[in-house]
Amino acid sequence: MHNIPLLTQPKATELKYQINYKLFILGERLDPLELQAQALKIPLAYSSEISDIFLGIKDHIETEEKAVLILFDHQPHDKLADPHFWELKDYCQHNGVPIILITKGFRLNILNKALDLGIDDVFFQPVKLSSLFKRINFLFNFKKNKLNYLAHNTNQEHEIHISPLKRAFDIFVSVSVLLALSPLLLVVILLIYIESPGPVFYASKRVGAGYKIFDFYKLRSMKIGADQLLNSIKNQNQYAKNHQQSYFNHCENCLEGKGTCSPYLFSNNGKILCEKHIQFLKEKEKLNTFIKVEKDPRITKIGKFIRNTSIDELPQLINVLKGDMSIVGNRPLPLYEAEKLTTDQSSKRFFAPAGITGLWQVSKRGKGEMSQEERIALDNEYAEKNNFWYDMGLILKTIPALLQTENV
């Protein structure tokens, strides 16, 4: 028995959440944890053999019960390098079983290796049991949402129903507008090519109904080779300026490797980063291609005109004809934004078609920029109310919305 306490037992008042899982401990016995588990009536199983723990967890999962894998080892290098443990780890990850390593003393190399391997979290002794149970509860909630998303996403285009009336309306409007505006389109296409020879259409990947990925068409409003101008205008990037201070808004505990608010920690060149900070780095990298500056030199003269008049969006009618979008629907999201919407709540919006206009466009008129939460709420509201006559009402409200100057 070690001289220092292995774990600090929680007070009854500290446990404000339900514990309804079985602990499977791979490695040495944890007497304080065993005593506390008995007091809280938590089922618990020990074994030093990976195969025994693997079979125990599989049998438990097959009865639709929750399980937690705790690797308790003062020298976990061998276990972490064992291919049999990798199999156990993969099974746990695919079945929503949190994996936690408890080891002796803070060692950065152990932390890095465990996080790189996919261990959910690492605790160094002494460990407060209330913190351990709180972390397990948090991981269960996160993994439940993630598994629901993955299960939903494996059948990406299922059960997204577009009524025949809505589809007929989409085709009629698209064909009518394209035919009526074809002379204007031909003139604009010619002007785009004259000012900046090259492709006149621009396609980007977007995510629509049922997580379907499609090519989103617009008329090109930037010069050919615009990406080469990025370095000369990065210091003017308004998005970057607004983003610079956001790093300091992230949880300092997670940045120190304590992992109190993030379901996963990551090892990045020897630094332990929380999931929020990893997302910050992704956003920062994205700014290299997502630029907003006043008098952007990449935009052509005709490009500025077609942007201000929304003529550049007319090719989206081709998306409507192809069935990728509808006249009325939710915002067609870029991939980098859609991949972050993985919870049950935020994924509701993908049960409605992507649209040229929608509830997001007619809401918040004159009130400026909407937050991401407001946009998601509007998308979910449309998905719940989606029907043909509701679409007609939104179309009638779209015209005054187009006359506003604020960005919605």
N, C-alpha and C positions, 0 to 999 in steps of 0.2 A: 504494500500500500504506500502511495506517495505521501510525503509530509504535507505538501500544500493541498488544499481542497480541490478535488477534480471539478466539482460543479457546486454552485451556490444554489440552494433550494429556494424556490419562490414562495412568497406568502400567498395565502389563498386569495387575498384581495387583488393580487397582481394578475391573476388569470381570469380575464374577462371575456374569453372566447371558448367555444366548444371544442373539445378534443375528442375526435372520433376516428382514430386510426391506430394501426399497430406499428410499433417500432421494431425494425430488424437491425440488429447491431452486428456488424462484421468486425471481428477483432477481439480485443480484451473486454472483460466485464467492467461495467460502470456501476459500482455499488450505489452511489448517491442517486444516479438516474433510475436504477432499478427500484430503490425505495420510494422515490417520488412517483414513479410510474404506478407502483402498487397503490400508493395513497390516492392517486387520481384515477385509478382503475383503467390504466392504459395497458393493453396487451403488449408484451415485449418478448422478443426471442433473440438469443445469442448464438453465435457460431464463429469459429475461426476459419471455417471452410467456405470458400466462395460458392461452391456447388450447393451446399446446404441452404445458404441464404437465398440463392437463386430459386431453388425449388420452393422454399417457403413463401417467397414473395409471389411467385407465379400462382401457387395454390390459393393464396389470399386474394390476389387480384381477380382470379376466376370466379370467386364468390361475390364479386362487385364490392369489395371492401377496400378502404384506403390503407396504404402502406407508406412507410418512410424508411429509407436506407441510411443508416449512420455508419460510416467507416471510422472506427476508433483505433488509432494506431500511432504510436510514438515515432515509428520509422516507416511511413507509408510508401516509400519509394517503390518497394517490390510490388505491393498491391496495385499501385497506380500504373505500373509497367506490365502487369499481368494481362495477357489477351483475354483470359476468362473474366477478369473484372471488366474489361471493355464490353464484353457481351452483356454482362449484368447491367452495366451502365446504360447501354443502348436500349435494353428492354425497359428499364426504369423510365428513361426519357420518353419512350413511345407510349407509356402507359400512365404518365402523370405522377410518377413516384419521385418525390424530392430526394436528392442525394446530398448528404452533408458529411464533411470530414471534420472530425475532432482530433486534434493532435496537441503535442506538448510544445509550448513556447512559440513565439512568433518567428517564422522562418520564411523569408521572401521566396526562396527557391521552391519550397513546398507549395506556397500559395500560388505562384505562377503556374507550376505544373498542374495543380488540381484544377485551376480555372481554365487553362488551355484544354484540358481533357474533357471538360464539360460538367465538373462538379458544380452543383448549384451554389454552395456556400462553404466557407471554411471557418471553424471556430478554434481558437487557441485557448488552452487551459490557463487559468480557471474560467469556466463557462457558467454564466448565470442561466439557470434552467428556464426562467420566465422569458428571457431573450430567445432561447432556443425554441421554445414552444411558439412564441410569437412569430418567429421567422418561418417555422414550418407552416403555420396557418397562412401566412402571407404567400408562401410558395405554392400552396395548394390552390389558392384563389387564382394566382397568375397562370398556373399550368392548366387549370380547368378552362380558362378563356382561350389559352393557346391551342389546346387540343380541340376545342369546339371550332376554332377558326380553321385548323388544318383539316378536320373532318369535312367542314363545309367547303373548303377550297379544293379538295380532291375531286369534287364534282362541280367544277366551276360554272357550268352553264345549265344547271338543273332547275326546273320548276320556275323559270322566269317567264311568266305568261303575259303576252301582249295581246289585247283584245283585237279581233278582226276590224272593229270600227276604228280603233286608234291607229292600226296599221294602214288602213285605207286612207284615213285622213293624212297620215304622214306622207304617203306616196303622192296623194293629190296635191298637197301644198308644195312638196319638193319639186315635182315636175312643173307645176304652174309657175313657181317663182323662178326656177332655172330658165324656163322658156321665156318668160317676160323680161328677165334681166340679162339674157344672153348677149344682146348688143353691148350693154355696159360692161359685162364681164370680158368680152373680146377686146374692147378698148383698154381696159385696165391691164389685162394680160400683156397686151402689146406694149403699153407704157412701162410695165415692170421689166420686160425683156430689154427694151431700148435703154433704160437707165442703168440696168445691171444685168447684162446677158448671163443666162443660165436657167436652171429650172424655175418655173413660175409658181409651182406648188411646193408647200412645205408640209412634211408629215412627221408627226411625233407620236410616240406610243401613249395610249390612254387606257384606262380601265373603266369598263361600263357595267351593265347589268350582269349579275352572276359572276363577277370577277373576270369577264371576258376582256382580253387585251386586243386592241385594234389600232389601226393607223388613223390618226386624227388629222384631217386635212385643213389647211389654211392657205391663202395666197401669201407668197413670200414678200415680206416687208423689209428685209434686211439685205445688205450687199452680200454678194458672193465672197467668201473668205472672211466673213464677219468675226469668226472666232479668233483670227489673228490680231484683231484690234483690242482683244480683251485686256491684255497686259497694260495697254496705254490708258485704259479708262477704269481700272480696278480701284484706284484711289478715289474715284468719284462715285463708287457704288453705294447707293443709298441703303440697300439691303444689308451690305456688310457693315456700314456705320451703325445701323440699328441693332446689328447682331453682336457687335464686339463685346458689349457688357453682359450679354446673356450668360456667359460662362459662369459668372460669379453668382448667378441665381440658383445654381445647382447645389445639391445637398453636399455640404462639406464632409459629413460623416462617410458618405459613399466614396468621395474622392480620396479619403484617407484609407479606404479599404475596409471600413467597418460594415458596409452593406446594410444600412438600416432602412433605406427607402426603395432600393432597386432589387427586382427579383433575381437578377444575374449580375455578377461581377466579371470583368474581363482583364486579361493580362495584355498589356500593350507596351512592348519594348521595355519590360522591366517595371512598368508603372501599373498599379491596380486602379482601374477606372470603373465607375458605375455605368449602368446602361444609359442613364441620362447624359452622361458626359460623352459616351460613344456616339449618341445621337447628335450631340453638339458638334462633334468632329465631322460627322457626315454632313450636317447642315453647312458647316464652314466650307467643306470641300465642294458642296453643291453651289456655293456662291461663285465659284469660278466659271460656271456656265449660266447662272441665274442672275443677270445683271440688270439693274435699273438705275439709269442716270438721266439727268436733265440734258436735253439736246444730244441724245445718244448718236454718235457719229456712224454707228452701224446701220441706222435706219435710213432708207432712201426717201427722197421727197415724195414719191408716189406712195411709198410705204407708210409715211406719216399720215397721208390723206386717207388711205384705206383703213388704217387703224382707227382714226378718229371717227370715221363714218361706219365702222364695222363691216365694210365691204370685204375685208380680208377673211371674214368668217363665212362667207357664202358657200365655199366648197364643203362646209359641214353638211349641206343638203345632200351631197353625194354619200356621206356617211349615213344619212337618214334613209336614202334609197337602198343602200346595202344592208340595212337592218342593224347597223352598229349603234345607231342613236335614234332618238325620236325628236319630234318638234318640241315637245315638252317633257322634261325629265330632270334628273339630278345632274350636278356638275360632272363632266367626264374628267376624272382625276389623273394626273401624271402618276407614273409608277412609283416614284419616290414618296408620294403622299399616300397612295393607296396601301402600300405595304405596311404603313404604320397603323392602319385602322383594322386591328385584329380582334378587338373585344366584341362580345355579343352585341353591345349597345351600338358601337360605331359601324358594325358590319351590316346593320339593318338597311342602310342606304343602298346597298348593292342589290336589293331585291326589286328595285325600280330601274327603268331604263335611263341611260344618260340622255341629256337633252340639250337643244340649242338654247332654250329658255326654260325657266322654272321658278319654283317658289323662292329660291335664293336671290333671283334677279328682281323680283317684285317686292321683296321685303326690305326693310331698313332704308326706304327711300329718303335721301337727304340726310342720313345719319352717319355717313362715313363708313370706314372699314369695319367689317365684322370679325369677331374672333373665330378661331377654329371651332370652338365649342358651339357657337351660334350657328355656324355653317352646317355642322354635323346634325344639330338638332333640327334645322330646316330640312335637310336631306331626309332624315328619318321621318319627319312629319309628312313629307311628300310621299315617301314609300308606303306609309300607312293609308293615306287618302287617295292614292293613285287610281283614277278612273277617268273616262273620257270627258264627262261633264265638268269635272274638277279642272281638267286641262283647259277647257274652253274658258273658264273663269280666269285662269292664270294668263291666257293669251290676251284677254281684254285688259288685264292690268299691266301687261308688258310694255305697251306703247308709252304710257307716262313714265314708266321706269327707265326707258331708254333716253328720255329727255333730261334726266338728272346728270349732274357733272361729277358727283361723288362716286367713288368706287365701291360697289357692293359685291 
